[in-house]
Amino acid sequence: MKTTPLNPNLPLKEMTTELDWSDLVPDDVAAGQVEDIRTWIERQDQLTDDQKLKKSGRCILFHGPRGTGKKLAAALLGKVTGRPVYRIDLSAVVSKYIGETEKNLRLVFDAAANGNWILFFEEADALFDKRSEDETARDREANQQRAYFLQRMEDFPGIVILAANLESNMDDTFAGRFQSVTQFRLPTAK
């Protein structure tokens, strides 16, 4: 597995876990969906003869309350498929200065494209909330940041996982961008 040395200025941190696949306890629907994602990652090259599809990435949304296994699922997907998983620090990516957010995202996606990484954006609903109607310069800048992120996410050849607490808080333009949407629910006594 080829990895890129980390630039200490990049707003990301590698996620690892000592837990195993059996430690993840989502409901049956979520478990099946996460297993499908695992299969796709492991067998991407075997699933298609189309070279363009082989190089295409996958955009995934995990949503549900805190403590339901979204972060663990991402870490385990990396562990079982032999890919490093990097959590993106959104507070360090988003900047109040025009163009800085896009620059930070470009650095992250460019580094990740060379390393076969899985990118994990936690608390994504806070950054990618519903678009405004361009009322102020700040609103226009935020909409441009979202558009740039969407473009980079779609062009990324690897795996991008967005984790959100409430799917309903996210902008509708994201809905069609995900190949997989998994809802994590609070575990029951079972």
C-alpha positions in Angstrom: 0.0 0.0 0.0 1.4 3.3 -1.1 1.0 6.2 1.3 2.0 9.8 1.1 4.0 11.4 3.9 1.8 13.7 5.8 2.3 17.4 5.6 2.0 18.6 9.2 0.0 21.6 8.0 -2.8 19.5 6.6 -5.9 19.6 8.7 -6.3 15.8 9.0 -5.5 13.0 11.4 -5.2 9.3 10.7 -8.0 7.2 12.3 -7.2 3.7 13.6 -9.0 1.3 15.8 -8.1 -1.8 17.8 -11.7 -3.0 17.5 -12.8 -5.6 15.0 -15.6 -5.9 12.5 -17.7 -7.9 15.0 -17.5 -4.9 17.4 -19.6 -2.8 15.1 -23.3 -3.3 16.1 -25.6 -1.4 13.7 -29.1 -2.5 13.0 -29.6 -5.1 10.2 -30.2 -2.6 7.4 -27.1 -0.5 8.3 -25.0 -3.6 8.8 -25.9 -4.8 5.3 -25.2 -1.4 3.7 -21.8 -1.1 5.4 -21.0 -4.7 4.3 -21.9 -3.7 0.7 -19.5 -0.7 1.0 -16.8 -3.0 2.2 -17.3 -5.4 -0.7 -17.2 -2.5 -3.2 -13.9 -1.3 -1.7 -12.3 -4.7 -1.7 -13.5 -5.7 -5.2 -13.7 -2.5 -7.1 -11.3 -3.6 -9.7 -13.2 -6.9 -10.2 -16.7 -5.4 -10.3 -16.2 -3.7 -13.7 -14.2 -3.9 -16.9 -14.7 -0.1 -17.5 -11.4 1.6 -16.8 -13.2 4.9 -16.0 -15.4 3.2 -13.4 -12.3 1.5 -11.9 -10.8 4.9 -11.3 -13.9 6.4 -9.9 -14.5 7.1 -6.3 -17.4 6.6 -4.0 -19.2 9.2 -2.0 -20.9 7.9 1.2 -23.1 9.4 3.8 -23.3 8.0 7.3 -26.0 9.8 9.4 -27.5 9.3 12.8 -27.2 10.4 16.4 -23.8 10.6 18.1 -22.5 7.3 19.5 -24.1 5.1 16.9 -20.9 3.9 15.2 -20.4 6.2 12.2 -16.7 6.9 13.0 -16.1 3.3 14.0 -17.6 2.0 10.7 -15.2 4.3 8.8 -12.2 3.2 10.8 -13.1 -0.4 10.3 -13.6 0.0 6.6 -10.1 1.2 6.4 -8.7 -1.5 8.7 -10.3 -4.4 6.8 -9.5 -3.1 3.3 -6.0 -2.0 4.1 -6.6 1.7 3.4 -5.6 4.6 5.7 -8.6 6.6 6.9 -8.0 10.3 7.6 -10.4 12.4 9.6 -10.6 15.9 8.3 -10.6 18.7 10.9 -13.3 20.9 9.4 -12.6 23.7 11.9 -9.1 24.0 10.3 -10.4 23.7 6.7 -13.1 26.4 6.8 -11.7 29.9 6.7 -13.3 33.3 6.9 -10.9 34.5 4.3 -12.0 34.3 0.7 -10.4 31.4 -1.2 -8.7 29.9 1.8 -11.3 27.1 2.3 -10.9 26.0 -1.3 -7.1 26.1 -0.9 -7.3 23.9 2.2 -9.7 21.5 0.5 -7.4 21.3 -2.5 -4.4 20.4 -0.3 -6.4 17.6 1.4 -7.8 16.1 -1.8 -4.5 16.3 -3.7 -2.6 14.6 -0.9 -5.4 11.9 -0.6 -5.5 11.2 -4.3 -1.9 10.0 -4.2 -2.3 7.8 -1.2 -5.5 5.7 -1.8 -7.0 7.1 1.3 -10.5 7.1 2.7 -11.4 10.7 3.7 -13.8 11.0 6.7 -15.5 14.4 7.2 -17.1 14.3 10.7 -20.0 16.7 11.6 -20.5 17.4 7.9 -24.0 18.7 8.4 -22.5 21.8 10.1 -20.5 22.7 7.1 -22.8 21.5 4.3 -26.1 22.8 5.6 -28.8 24.1 3.4 -27.7 26.8 0.8 -28.8 30.4 1.3 -30.2 32.5 -1.5 -27.1 34.6 -2.0 -28.2 37.4 0.3 -24.8 38.6 1.3 -21.2 38.3 0.2 -20.6 35.8 3.0 -23.5 33.7 1.7 -22.1 33.7 -1.8 -18.7 32.7 -0.5 -20.2 29.8 1.5 -22.1 28.7 -1.6 -18.9 28.8 -3.7 -17.2 26.7 -1.0 -19.9 24.1 -1.1 -19.8 24.0 -4.9 -16.0 23.5 -4.8 -16.3 20.8 -2.3 -19.0 19.0 -4.4 -16.7 19.1 -7.4 -13.7 17.8 -5.6 -15.7 15.1 -3.8 -17.1 13.9 -7.2 -13.7 14.0 -8.9 -11.9 12.2 -6.1 -10.8 8.7 -7.1 -11.0 7.3 -3.6 -13.6 7.0 -0.9 -15.2 10.1 0.8 -17.4 9.5 3.8 -19.4 12.3 5.3 -20.8 11.8 8.7 -23.8 13.9 9.8 -26.1 13.8 12.8 -29.1 14.9 10.9 -29.4 14.1 7.2 -32.3 16.6 7.0 -30.0 19.5 7.8 -27.8 18.9 4.7 -28.3 20.7 1.5 -30.5 18.8 -1.0 -27.8 19.1 -3.7 -25.8 16.5 -1.8 -28.5 13.9 -2.1 -27.7 12.8 -5.6 -24.0 12.8 -5.0 -23.9 9.8 -2.7 -23.6 6.2 -4.0 -24.5 5.0 -0.5 -26.5 6.5 2.4 -26.5 4.7 5.7 -28.6 5.6 8.7 -27.1 4.6 12.0 -29.7 4.2 14.8 -29.2 4.0 18.5 -28.8 0.3 19.4 -31.6 -1.5 21.0 -31.3 -3.9 23.9 -31.1 -6.8 21.4 
